[in-house]
């Protein structure tokens, strides 16, 4: 299954082979599992993304990124 990936998003694409490597579930059982859990997975993924972003900012990475970007611009301008 081919999926287009944007550089402007976080995502996790899990196929049956990733979660059920020993093939315990039939395709129908897998589809039922997906139907039941896809919304919850999306919600938890959103919560995790928010948490990661907050940690990234609180660890000082936003300021570091902005400073590096500012310094690169100064170097390019001279």
C-alpha positions in Angstrom: 0.0 0.0 0.0 1.5 3.3 -1.1 1.1 6.4 1.0 2.1 10.0 0.1 4.1 11.7 2.9 4.1 15.4 3.6 7.1 17.0 5.2 4.7 19.1 7.2 3.2 16.4 9.4 3.9 13.6 11.9 2.4 10.3 11.1 2.6 6.6 12.0 1.5 4.1 9.4 1.1 0.7 10.9 0.2 -2.2 8.6 -1.0 -5.6 9.7 2.5 -7.1 9.2 3.9 -4.5 11.6 1.5 -5.3 14.5 0.8 -9.0 13.7 4.0 -10.4 12.4 3.0 -14.0 13.2 -0.2 -13.5 11.2 -2.6 -14.5 14.1 -5.4 -12.4 12.7 -7.2 -13.1 9.5 -7.8 -10.1 7.1 -11.4 -9.8 8.4 -10.3 -9.9 12.0 -7.6 -7.2 11.2 -10.2 -5.0 9.6 -12.4 -5.3 12.6 -9.5 -4.4 14.9 -8.8 -1.3 12.7 -12.5 -0.3 12.7 -12.6 -0.5 16.5 -9.3 1.2 17.3 -8.6 3.7 14.5 -10.2 6.7 16.2 -8.6 6.0 19.5 -5.2 5.6 17.8 -5.6 8.9 16.1 -6.6 10.6 19.3 -3.7 9.1 21.3 -1.3 10.0 18.4 -2.5 13.6 18.6 -2.0 13.7 22.4 1.5 12.3 21.9 2.4 14.8 19.2 1.3 17.7 21.4 3.3 16.3 24.3 6.4 15.9 22.1 6.1 19.4 20.8 5.7 20.9 24.3 8.8 18.9 25.5 10.8 20.0 22.5 9.9 23.7 23.2 10.5 23.4 27.0 13.9 21.8 26.4 15.0 24.9 24.6 15.0 23.5 21.1 12.8 26.3 19.7 15.2 29.0 20.9 18.2 27.0 19.7 16.6 26.5 16.2 15.8 30.2 15.9 19.3 31.3 17.0 20.9 29.0 14.5 18.6 30.2 11.8 19.4 33.8 12.7 23.2 33.2 12.7 23.0 31.4 9.4 21.2 34.4 7.9 23.9 36.7 9.3 26.6 34.6 7.7 24.8 34.5 4.3 24.3 38.3 4.4 28.0 38.9 4.8 
